[in-house]
Each structure stands twice: as structure tokens, then as C-alpha cells.
Amino acid sequence: MVFGIILGNWLLLTGTGAWLGKTAGRLADPRRLLPAGLALVAVLPLAQVVVLRAFHNAVFIRGAAVGITGTVAGSFVLLLPYCLVSGFLLTLACMILAPGEGPAAMGKVYIADSLGSIVGGAVFSFVLIRFFDHFAILCFPALLNLAMAGVAAALFGKRLSLAAVAAMTAGLVALLLCCDGDAVSTALEYPGQKIVFRANSPYGKLLVIEAAGQFTFIENGLPLFSTNNTEQIEETAHYAMAQRPDARNVLLVSGGVSGTAREILKYGPSRLTYVELDPLIIAAGREMLPGNLGDPRIRVVSTDGRLFIRQTDERFDVVIVDVPEPSTSQINRFYSAEFFGEVKRVLKPGGVVSFSPGSYANYVSPQLARMLASAGRTVKGSFRNLLVIPGGRVYFLASDGELFADIAARIERKGIPTRLVERHYLDAMLATDRIADMGRALAQPAAVNRDFSPVLYYYHLMYWMSQFKVRFGLLEGALLAALGVYLWRLRPVPLVIFVSGFAASALEIVLLFGFQILYGSVYRQLGVIVTLFMAGLAAGAWVAIRAKGGESSAQQARAKSRLAGLAFAIAAFAAALPLVLAVLGKAGSGPLALAGVQVTIAGLTLLLAMLIGMGFPTACRVCFGNGVSTASKLYTADFVGASLGALLSSTFLIPLVGVTGVCLLTAGLNILGGTMLLLRKN
């Protein structure tokens, strides 16, 4: 949900910048504004990172949960300067080129923007993220944009602007040579903390903070785990292992660095396979906590946990899934009916799987009850027996064999030393009233959680939101009213661009979601898929520009028909997408099948992007009059539509109505847009 809010704000503010560009460009010389805009685009991201890290604790209390209002307002304020300027530059570029090139100028700007995104996405994904920290990464586009600002100032004869750009470039180079910007800004974010490890991987920024012998691993600003957390480590290990104390082969998905792997080894298994997605977590764990992974019986595998289970031919006595609550679509994959079916395949007869879908503190709210009920119904679809243990977190143990509630006695018979999970602790955790709470919760009506209908993710979202006072106030009402007025006043051509922008975001999220479900983690391939999408946009725009056209009535009528046809083609693509994903889901898990998934998703991404990319230049031909006004209106419609598509589909629509519902909604919107365009009189 947070990513959806940020992306939605990004696109909305960029569209607002494009809309403002038509006014600013009329009040001042566009050739003077261009170097200034490029210079701002260069330095604003660096400044924003420093501001974000330096003032984070001043705005939000450390350790406090930030609700929807804080997330929306915080990201809106942070993104506002950069996004307004970047959107403004799109309109400004069209303004400079339009007098000599007509409607083709807007298509060329669209292509140039897409090509820049292609290069940026590829360089970021394959080079920068692997070798540089966040601050250093931002210096590359900063220097490039400053260079382009200098070129523009020189070409347009703006000597004062050229001197200012040269001074900014010299200052940035001096800053890079004199200090480590990432280290300094990170220290501002964690004042007084002892940072003992700091590095980047393709999955994010990892920090390890040490205090009084305790190590806290923080990835992308969120704590992953802390050492010496006896309750979580022992509960995760012993509830499952006590069911099969003689297990010889155990699989642990995530959590091994914290000490869970070492705790499992107390039962004497022959092998413990520990699967962790981010190899940097393993590297930091070996450096900071060598004793937790040093036993030769531990085999560490750096890959996506679900992908490993899907591909392995091994069989395990116990599978412990130590992942967080299903707060994202990425994590929800480890709580779906399809996943539990895959786990059952790798379990030996009578084997046990353990997982924890939620926390519990002596009160089961209606939202938590629905979460637990959904998880229970889902896992019962694959296993006959279910045991729920209300510990510090709620642990689910599932098996086709017998499950035992007398965990303390089984631990004692095996002679396993524990610090917390012992008879007195378990007597309190398994008290009658707590067990009754679990029974009432599991009896609640709830839907089964599936890969392409992630209702548990939606239930968790509702559970999280219930912790905050979410009010519909004056600001929210004003924004909703402004959006309603904007949509009401949209003419047919901008409406088609609006719904195609909605489709671009919504269907791209569906494709990423499908790839994540079918292949595994999407993080490594995210940059590649987005780069392919931008390549498709550029290719589609290039094809549309080469199509014959002009400003006569007949030529505009033909362009209008092509634009409506594109809207209907996008609708057909959206309607067919769930069927294609369903077929891919039955393709198997072998190397060839997974390669086929990758190729198919890549092909679908390119096809969708080409259809979207062809729409913008075609729309410019239909309604080209005042070039600046047209560019501003179409860019604004595109970004506002994309903003809503990203925000709604990633937060509520996919969890609530599933992939099929999102695709059908998108298809209906594009059919509506195409139909209204055809009904418009010339």
C-alpha cells in the first residue's frame, strides 16, 4: 500500500507539473527556463535524500507506526519539488519544439522521455545498484543533467545560466571528493547509533546497528530482526520441532541469521537447509554473527523461498516458514493455497509445516480474527490437521499426521535446553481463555487466500488500518472533489489517454504481480521489466509518429479512428490477460517452464507498452491546435490516469477483487473511452 501511495503521488505530481508548464512557459522564455529546470532536476534528488534522512525523526517519532494520513502527506511533500519540475520540463520541451515540428514534436518528446527511462533503468539495474550506494547512484544522473543544462545554456546563448550551472557542477564534484554523502546522511538518520555494517544489494539498503551486544538488522529503513530476541527465536523453532523431534531433514525459509537455525540444530537433524532471498543478509550475518550459521549441517541457499520449494526434489520432515505477516503481495505468496500445496509436495508423509500469520496480545480484534480464519481455511485445503498456538505471535502447525499440544512435555523428553519456551511459559500461553480466542477467531467467515486473489493481504491491510483513526476530512474531500471536476471536464481525446494511463499502471502491476507469483521474487527482474515497458512505449510512439497524418479534417478523422482502435485493443489485452496468466500457472516449475514464464511476461509487457505508446502521438494528431495546451492536457491526463491505476490496483483492487476483476475493470474503462471518442462529432 505504501508503494502504491508513493507511486500514485509521484505520477499525480508529475502530471500537475505538466499542467502548470503551459502557464509558466507563456510567462517566461522557455529557452531560459530549460537550463534552470535541468539543474533543479539534477540537485533536487540529492537534497531530498539528505532532508529525508536528517528530518525523519523530527517528523515521525522513531519506532512509531505511520498511518495512511502520514504516509500520504509525507510522501506528497517530499516528492513535490522534484515531480513538479520534471513534469514541467515535459511541457517545456514540447513548447520549444512545437513551432517547427507541429504535433510530431510531442511524440518526439514522448519517445525521448521513454528512451531516457530505458537507459536509466538498465544502467541502474545492471550496474549502479550493484556497486554504489544511494547517494553515489544519484550523483550520476545529477552530473548528466547538469551537463545537459550547460549544453542547453550554451546553445541558447544564456551566459548567466551557463555560469550558474558550472558553479553547481564544481560544487557537486567537490562534495563527492570531500565526503561520503551516504555515510554522512545515514548518520543523520540514526543519531547516536553505532552502525557496524552498511551496504547495498539489488534488494535494498542493509544496515546493522549494534547496542550493548545486540545487533539489529534494518533493510530499507524497516527492522528485520534483532539478536537476543529469545521469545521469537525459540517459539519459531520449538513449536514446530517438538512435533517431530527426530526430524532428520529440516527446511527453514528466512530468519536463520537471527539465531533460529542454531536453535533448530538442538534437535540434532542431519541437515538444515536455510533459504534466504538477499545474499547480503547472509554476508552480514556471517560477519556479525558467525556462530549462528557456522555449523556444517547448515546449508545456506540464496534464492526466493517459494521458488526453491517449487523446484527442489528434496523431501523434508519439517518446513518452518519464518517470514513476516502478509503485509505485502510479496509476502502474501507464502500464505496462499497454492503455496501450501507446494509445501505438501516437499514434505515427507506426516511432515509438519509451521508459519505465523499474525501477532496476538490477549485480544482478538474482528480484523485479526478474519486474518486468522482466512489463514486457517487456506491451509486446511492442503492438510488434514491444524494446531494453533497463541504465543507471542499466533503460530499455525499443519500436517496430515498427528499434532501434539503437549509441547512442553515433548521438549522435556527430548532433553532440549530452552530459556523461555518451557512448561511455565507454555501453561500461560496455552491458557483456556487464549485457546478459546483462537477457536472463536477460526470460526469466523473468511475467504481462502489464493495467489491471484490475495484476500489475506487485504485482510491484513484492514487490520493495519484499524490501528489508526482514518478520517475523511476537508483535505480529502477537496482532493476527491477536484478529481471529480477534472474527470467531468475531460474531453474524449484526453479521456482516452487517461484510461490508457490507468491501464498502463494497473496492467503493469498485474504483470509484475503475476511474474512474482509464477517465478518468485520480482526484485532482481523489476528493473528489467520496467525497462522493457519503457522500450515498448518508445517503439509504439515511434510507429505512431511514422504513420501518415496531418492537420486536415480527414486526416484527423483517421487518427481518431486509430486512437479508438487502440483503446479497444488495450481492452482486449486486459480481458485476455487473466487467461494467459492462468495458463502460465499450469506450465510447471522446471527450468524450461520458468524460462517460458519470463519470455511470455516480457512479450506481454512489450505488447502492452507498444499499445500504450502508440496512443499519445495519435492523440496529438487528433486534437493538435495549440501545441503547448495540447501537450499539457495530454500529459496531465496520462499521469493522472496512471496515478489512479497505480494507487488503486496496488492497494485495494487486486486484494479485494483479484487480478481478474482489475483486468475487467481496466477493459471496461478503455471500451468506454474508445466509444465516447467515436461518438464525438468532428
Protein Blocks (a to p, Z undefined) as FASTA:
>chain_A
ZZmmmmmmmmmmmmmmmmmmmmmmmmpcfklmmmmmmmmmmmmmmmmmmmmmmmmmmmpc
ghiacdfklmmmmmmmmmmmmmmmmmmmmmmmmmmmmmmnommlmmmmmmmmmmmmmmmm
mmmmmmmmmmpcfklmmmmmmmmmmmmmmmmmmmnopaklmmmmmmmmmmmmmmmmmpcf
klmmmmmmmghiacfbdcddfkbccddddeehiacddeehiafbdehilklmmmmmmmmm
mmmmmbfbdcdeehklnommmmmmmnopabdcdddfblmlmmmmmmmmmmlmmpmkbccd
dddfklmmmmpmbdcfbdcddbdddfbfklmmmmcfklmmmmmmmpcehiacdddfbdce
hiacfklmmmmmmmmmmmmmmpmbdcddddfbdcddddfbdcdfklmlmmmmnopacfkl
cfklmmmmmgmklmmmmmmmmmpccddddfklcfklmmmmmmmmmmpccdddfklmmmmm
mmmmmmmmpcfklmmmmmmmmmmmmmmmmmmmmmmmmnopfklmmmmmmmmmmmmmmmmm
mmmmmpgcdfbfklmmmmmmmmmmmmmmmmmmmmmmmmmmmmmmmnojcfklmmmmmmmm
mmmmmmmmmmmmmmmmmmmmmmgcbfmlmmmmmmmmmmmmmmmmmmmmmmmmmmmnojml
mmmmmmmmmmmmmmmmmmpcZZ
